[in-house]
């Protein structure tokens, strides 16, 4: 297991959310130097491949980072989704659900097509090619020259990836077509048991990968495939602990703000600030206050307090401000504690604004 240094123990004093980020960083962190105990974790245990184009053995290659190997899987998944979306768009004008009965088989064919032009021809997936990574035969770890994947390993990788996905997606419909007898139920239970065991083994293999840094999937371990850089690397990545700790802190703080900001009622906060700094009402009598309220309501009738436009079907909530009917109705339904964004007054009643109408006597000469 990874030794706990005094700096690592500091991470245990952080909050629960920050602990998860710190533990993930410790698992993915690559030390830039070799420890005195002889644990050369930052260098590959394989002797590096030959320099491209020279045919001469190269120096020991740097170890492929764990995060780089996982990023390659993410890129492969994104490419498969992109290919499938482009393929399905070719049938968007056909009958809906035309591809649904054959979707697992079509996806398997597209994945085999990608496998043919990536793993079979280059010994690397599309994501690994983008990151300058390739597979090598782990059985030839003592060899000084690069040894690509054998034909058996390529076919086995296709069977373990494409075949496993197809069986997982098609198994349910296969058992539905079989008669409901004891043999079908026993076969389904056996398949579910094997699936559970495979997932447990994959979890243990992934934990071992986080510890050792090789064989991220169970298929790679079974077939003896190890990832290495296809191009010579100058030096392993040197990441300061303080830099990583600072980045984790800001990342956790940003996620906390993203979670907190939607819970803040910005309208109410703005109204409270405006009411705090607004001058008090200087009216002394009730009649003067009523006249001021009518005057302010008449003045504010030209602008909605929410959208700022000319009020449509003007309504009031008891203060001197006017709102569109749909604006104030939508906000009061969404927030039962809605207050006026201009003065902070609480909603007493939503009623239409009654303004005096003056009739002018028009006389003809």
Secondary structure, DSSP 8 states (H G I E B T S, - for coil): -----HHHHHHTTS-HHHHHHHHHHHHH---SS--TTS--TTB-SS---B-TTT-SB----B---HHHHHHHHHHHHHHHHHHHHHHHHTTTTS-TTTTGGGHHHHHHHHHHHHHHHTHHHHSS-HHHHHTTEEEEEGGGTT-SS-----HHHHHHHHIIIIIHHHHHHHHHHHHHHS-SSHHHHHHHHHHHHHHHHHHHHHHHHHHHHHHHS---SHHHHHHTEEEEESS--SS-----HHHHHHHHHHHHHHHHHHHHHTTS-HHHHHHHHHHHHS------SHHHHHHHHHHHHHHHTTS-TTT-S--SS-EESSSS--B-HHHHHHHHHH-TT-B-TTT--B----EE-------------
